[in-house]
Amino acid sequence: MTFPIAEWSPDGCRIYNPAGGDLTPYSTPVEALNRAGNPSKVILALGRRVAWLKSVRLPNVAAKEDAHKLLAFRLDDLFPLPASELAYDMMPTEDVNSEGRLWIVGAAKAETLRQATAVFKESGAKVAGVTLVALGSGQISAAASGGALYLAHSPEGLSLDVVEGGATVFSRVVPTPENASELQSEVSRTIAASKSKVEMVYADANVGALVDASTNPAPASAISKLTLLPHAMDLRLPEAVAHERTAKATARRRLAILILMATLCVAGLSYLDRDDARLKVEKERDRAKRELDRAKDRLALVTKRLSEIEGTSGLVGDGLEPRQALSDVATIAANAVPEGVWLTGMSLDRGKPLQLRGSAKTNDQVAEYVQSLSTSERLRDVKLVFSNNNTIGDVPIVQFSVSAHVIGNYPLTDTEQKRGSRR
C-alpha cells in the first residue's frame, strides 16, 4: 500500500504514513488528516468494533472468485445481516487440510461503510480501498512458531486478536480492564472462544501496567503492518459490486458488437471487390468485340459463378443474421433465472434445441425456472431433462438440465419490425 492508512471507528481515527513511518494519535478524521499532511487518498482500515472478522473453511479452489461463490452459501451463518446489507471480502491462508482451505472473511455493515466513506470525503480524502485493522495483527506475531494473542488499546477499548499461521483468525474488543486479573480473565475467555492454541502473548505499549512479565512487547502496531498485505482484502459496497458486474457484461456486449461490425465490413469489402471484378469483365467484353464468341462464353461462366456467390452470400447472411439472434435467446434464458438459481452451462447452436444446465437451492426453484421459460414467446417445448440432488460442502443443491426449442425470429423493437417488413 502506497497510500496512508486510516484506522477508523466512530470513537476515533488515526493515520499511519508508510513513507515516513509516522502514526498520528487518535483524534477526529479531520484532525488526523491535518496531522498526516492532508493526503488526497487513504486506505480505510475499519476498527474492530465496526467490523466482523470470521474464519471459514471452504473447498480448496484455485480462484478467489470461485471461493466467493462458495462463500455465498455460508454468509447467513457467519454474519447477522443478509448479504445485501453487507460489504465483505475474503483472503486465503496457508492452512489447507482434507476439508479444504481456511479463508479469513471480513465484513461490515454497508451503511457503516457508507458513513465512513462520506466522513473522509467531506474531510477532503478519497477512500482508495477498505480493509480491517485486525488483519495487521497477523503480521506482528508472524514469527511465533504457534498461535499468538495480540493485545492493543484504542478508543474502542481493549482489542484481543488471535493469530495462527500469520493470519488473524479471531478478534474481539472488550472494555479496558482495570487490573491484571481482569485482563487475564479476558485473555483466557478469548483463547477459549477462538479454539486456538496460543503460545505467545503480545501487547502494545498502550496496555501499560496491565502487562505482566509473561507478555511480550509488540514490535509494531497492527495498522503499520497492513502495508505487508497490499491486496489481501478490499471490502466493497453491494452497489459497487453490482456496478462492476454490469460493466463487465456491457464490455462483453460491446466486444460482440465490434466483432459483428468487423465481420460485416469484411463482407462488404469482399462484395465490392467482386463487383469491381465483374465491371472489369464487362468492360473487357465491350472492348473485345472481335472475340465476341469467346467473350460470351466467359460471360456465361462469370454469371454462373455470380449465382453461386449469391447463393453462398444468402447462406452467410442467414448465419450472420439468424431469424432469432442467439444472443437474444441467451439473454431471455438468463433473465428468467429466479432467486436461488444460477446457470452453469448453456449450449445453443443453429437448428438445435437450447440446452441449459444449472444449480438451485430447491426443486421448487427449478420448477419456477422451467415455468418462467415456458411463458416466453421465443421458446416452446420447454422440458426438464433431469434434476439431481447434491451437496456442496454442507449445503444441499439441485443440479438440473433444461431443453427448449427456439422459435423463429421476433424483432425486439418496432424499428426492427418495420425494417423487417420492408425487406
VENCOR-V590075 format. One record per backbone hydrogen bond with DSSP energy under -1.0 kcal/mol. CO is the residue of the C=O (numbers start at 1). NH is the residue of the N-H. Records with the same first field share a line. If there is no record, write none. Layout:
CO->NH / NH
This chain:
4->43
5->16
6->45
7->14
8->47
9->12
12->9
13->27
14->7
15->24
16->5
17->21
22->17
27->13
28->32
29->33
30->34
31->35
32->36
33->38
34->37
40->126
42->128
43->6
44->131
45->8
46->133
52->107
54->105
56->103
58->101
59->61
63->67
64->68
65->69
66->70
67->71
68->72
70->73
71->74 / 75
74->78
75->79
82->85
83->86
85->110
87->108
89->106
91->104
95->102
97->100
100->97
101->58
102->93
103->56
104->91
105->54
106->89
107->52
108->87
109->113
110->114
111->115
112->116
113->117
114->118
115->119
116->120
117->121
118->122
119->123
120->125
121->124
126->42
129->44
130->235
131->46
132->135
133->136
134->137
135->138
136->139 / 140
137->141
141->144
147->199 / 200
148->163
149->202
150->161
151->204
152->159
154->157
157->154
158->174
159->152
160->172
161->150
162->169 / 170
163->148
164->167
167->164
170->162
172->160
174->158
179->183
180->184
181->185
182->186
183->187
184->188
185->189
186->190
187->191
188->192
189->193
190->194
191->195 / 196
197->147
200->149
201->216
202->151
203->218
204->207
205->208
207->210
208->211
212->215
216->203
221->225
225->228
226->229
237->241
238->242
239->243
240->244
241->245
242->246
243->247
244->248
245->249
246->250
247->251
248->252
249->253
250->254
251->255
252->256
253->257
254->258
255->259
256->260
257->261
258->262
259->263
260->264
261->265
262->266
263->267
264->268
265->269
266->270
267->271
268->272
269->273
270->274
271->275
272->276
273->277
274->278
275->279
276->280
277->281
278->282
279->283
280->284
281->285
282->286
283->287
284->288
288->291
289->292
291->295
292->296
293->297
294->298
295->299
296->300
297->301
298->302
299->303
300->304
301->305
302->306
303->307
304->308
305->309
306->310
307->311
308->312
309->313
310->314
311->315
312->316
313->317
314->318
315->319
316->320
317->321
325->329
326->330
327->331
328->332
329->333
330->334
331->335
332->336
334->337
338->341
340->361
342->359
345->357
347->355
349->352
354->404
355->347
356->402
357->344 / 345
358->400
359->342
360->398
362->366
363->367
364->368
365->369
366->370
367->371
368->372
369->373
370->374
371->375
373->376
378->407
380->405
383->403
386->401
388->399
390->397
392->395
395->392
397->390
398->360
399->388
400->358
401->385 / 386
402->356
403->383
404->354
405->380
413->417
414->418
415->419
416->420
417->421
418->422
419->423
